[in-house]
Amino acid sequence: MYDDELLLVGSWTEALGQLTAAIGATRQIYREEDIDTKLQAIGESLQSTGNLFQAVGTPNIQDALGDWIEVGGTAGSAVGGFLVLRGDEVGGNRLETLGDGLQSFGSTVSASIEDDDRLWLAHRLQALGAGLESIAGVYQLQGKEQQGFIINSLGSWIQFSGGFIQAIISTSDYQENQHI
């Protein structure tokens, strides 16, 4: 697989993961069930895989660094979700909160070197969304679960909007580079 293909597959895998996590986060506002936590953990796992493809396919070292930071963040969030499912709610929520913060930082690193205004916006939306998810985790750790669920859902959808924009741009760039 070539760099352009890794970026394309990675962008869409990340966006699919963000969508999956956002659906789980939204469902959690109305009821808290294991399936909602599973959807979020699976979504974070997909995001981690997508970020990994992007990190490997990105020729710019600083952009790759941002992607690698996101890999660690999304993997941490996924493990945190699975810890919650196994009964370690406090430890899992702490790990999810840290992972979301790392995702926000990674997206900010990628945005800081971006020349394309559209991709800059995509990275910034992802950073904002993940940052809100991290704030939501703090609310949940303080016992303010309902507020945390609402903020988490909002952050998830904002993050997905940035991921979707990135995937569309990656598709357009790929088609242009392949003369499709």
C-alpha positions as CSV (number, residue, x, y, z in Angstrom):
1,M,0.0,0.0,0.0
2,Y,1.4,3.4,-0.9
3,D,1.4,6.5,1.2
4,D,-1.6,8.1,-0.5
5,E,-3.6,4.9,0.0
6,L,-2.6,4.7,3.7
7,L,-3.7,8.2,4.2
8,L,-7.0,7.6,2.4
9,V,-7.8,4.3,4.2
10,G,-6.6,5.8,7.5
11,S,-8.8,8.9,7.2
12,W,-12.0,6.9,6.4
13,T,-11.2,4.3,9.2
14,E,-10.7,7.1,11.7
15,A,-14.0,8.8,10.6
16,L,-15.9,5.5,10.8
17,G,-14.5,5.1,14.3
18,Q,-15.5,8.6,15.3
19,L,-19.0,8.0,14.0
20,T,-19.3,4.8,15.9
21,A,-18.1,6.4,19.1
22,A,-20.5,9.4,18.6
23,I,-23.5,7.1,18.3
24,G,-22.5,5.3,21.5
25,A,-22.0,8.6,23.3
26,T,-25.3,10.0,22.2
27,R,-27.2,6.9,23.3
28,Q,-25.6,7.2,26.7
29,I,-27.4,10.5,27.3
30,Y,-30.7,8.6,27.5
31,R,-29.7,5.3,29.0
32,E,-26.5,3.8,30.2
33,E,-26.0,0.3,28.8
34,D,-23.0,-1.8,28.1
35,I,-23.7,-1.6,24.3
36,D,-23.1,2.2,24.4
37,T,-19.8,1.8,26.1
38,K,-18.9,-1.0,23.7
39,L,-19.7,1.2,20.7
40,Q,-17.5,3.9,22.1
41,A,-14.6,1.5,22.8
42,I,-14.9,-0.1,19.3
43,G,-15.1,3.4,17.8
44,E,-11.9,4.5,19.6
45,S,-10.2,1.3,18.4
46,L,-11.1,2.1,14.8
47,Q,-9.8,5.6,15.3
48,S,-6.5,4.2,16.6
49,T,-6.2,2.0,13.6
50,G,-7.0,4.9,11.2
51,N,-4.5,7.1,13.0
52,L,-1.9,4.4,12.7
53,F,-2.3,4.2,8.9
54,Q,-2.1,7.9,8.7
55,A,1.1,8.1,10.8
56,V,2.8,5.5,8.7
57,G,1.6,7.1,5.4
58,T,2.4,10.7,6.3
59,P,5.7,12.0,4.9
60,N,5.9,15.1,7.1
61,I,7.5,14.1,10.4
62,Q,5.6,16.7,12.5
63,D,2.3,15.7,11.1
64,A,3.2,12.0,11.7
65,L,4.1,12.9,15.3
66,G,0.6,14.3,15.7
67,D,-0.9,11.1,14.3
68,W,1.3,8.9,16.6
69,I,0.1,11.0,19.6
70,E,-3.5,10.4,18.5
71,V,-2.7,6.6,18.1
72,G,-1.7,6.6,21.8
73,G,-4.7,8.7,22.8
74,T,-7.3,6.6,21.0
75,A,-5.8,3.3,22.1
76,G,-5.9,4.6,25.7
77,S,-9.5,5.7,25.4
78,A,-10.4,2.3,23.9
79,V,-8.7,0.4,26.7
80,G,-10.4,2.7,29.2
81,G,-13.8,1.8,27.7
82,F,-13.0,-1.9,28.0
83,L,-11.9,-1.4,31.6
84,V,-15.3,0.2,32.4
85,L,-17.0,-2.8,30.9
86,R,-14.9,-5.1,33.2
87,G,-16.0,-3.2,36.2
88,D,-13.2,-0.7,36.8
89,E,-15.3,2.4,36.2
90,V,-12.9,4.9,37.9
91,G,-9.7,3.6,36.3
92,G,-11.4,3.2,32.9
93,N,-12.8,6.7,33.0
94,R,-9.4,8.2,34.0
95,L,-7.7,6.4,31.1
96,E,-10.4,7.5,28.7
97,T,-10.1,11.1,29.9
98,L,-6.3,11.0,29.5
99,G,-6.7,9.4,26.0
100,D,-9.1,12.0,24.9
101,G,-6.7,14.7,26.0
102,L,-3.9,13.1,24.0
103,Q,-6.1,12.9,21.0
104,S,-6.8,16.7,21.3
105,F,-3.1,17.4,21.6
106,G,-2.2,15.2,18.6
107,S,-4.8,16.9,16.4
108,T,-3.4,20.3,17.5
109,V,0.1,19.2,16.6
110,S,-1.1,18.2,13.1
111,A,-3.0,21.4,12.7
112,S,0.0,23.6,13.7
113,I,1.8,22.7,10.5
114,E,-1.1,22.4,8.1
115,D,-1.0,24.7,5.0
116,D,-4.3,23.6,3.6
117,D,-7.1,25.7,5.3
118,R,-9.6,22.9,4.9
119,L,-7.3,20.3,6.7
120,W,-6.4,22.9,9.3
121,L,-10.2,23.2,10.1
122,A,-10.6,19.5,10.1
123,H,-7.7,19.0,12.6
124,R,-9.0,21.9,14.8
125,L,-12.5,20.4,14.9
126,Q,-11.1,17.1,15.9
127,A,-8.9,18.7,18.6
128,L,-11.9,20.7,19.9
129,G,-14.2,17.6,20.0
130,A,-11.6,15.4,21.7
131,G,-10.9,18.2,24.2
132,L,-14.6,18.3,25.0
133,E,-14.6,14.6,25.5
134,S,-11.7,14.9,28.0
135,I,-13.6,17.6,29.9
136,A,-16.6,15.3,29.9
137,G,-14.5,12.7,31.5
138,V,-13.6,15.1,34.3
139,Y,-17.3,15.8,34.9
140,Q,-18.0,12.0,35.1
141,L,-15.1,11.5,37.5
142,Q,-16.6,14.2,39.7
143,G,-20.0,12.4,39.8
144,K,-21.7,14.7,37.4
145,E,-22.4,11.9,34.9
146,Q,-25.4,13.4,33.0
147,Q,-23.5,16.6,32.3
148,G,-20.5,14.5,31.3
149,F,-22.6,12.4,28.9
150,I,-24.0,15.5,27.2
151,I,-20.6,17.2,26.8
152,N,-19.1,13.9,25.6
153,S,-21.8,13.5,23.0
154,L,-21.3,17.1,21.7
155,G,-17.5,16.6,21.6
156,S,-17.9,13.2,19.8
157,W,-20.0,14.8,17.0
158,I,-17.7,17.8,16.6
159,Q,-14.7,15.4,16.4
160,F,-16.6,13.3,13.8
161,S,-17.3,16.4,11.7
162,G,-13.6,17.1,11.5
163,G,-12.8,13.5,10.7
164,F,-15.4,13.4,8.0
165,I,-14.1,16.6,6.4
166,Q,-10.6,15.1,6.5
167,A,-11.7,11.9,4.9
168,I,-13.5,13.9,2.1
169,I,-10.4,15.9,1.5
170,S,-8.2,12.8,1.5
171,T,-10.5,11.2,-1.1
172,S,-10.3,14.3,-3.3
173,D,-6.5,14.5,-3.0
174,Y,-6.2,10.8,-3.7
175,Q,-8.3,11.1,-6.8
176,E,-6.4,14.2,-8.0
177,N,-3.0,12.4,-7.4
178,Q,-4.2,9.3,-9.3
179,H,-5.8,11.4,-12.0
180,I,-9.2,9.7,-11.4
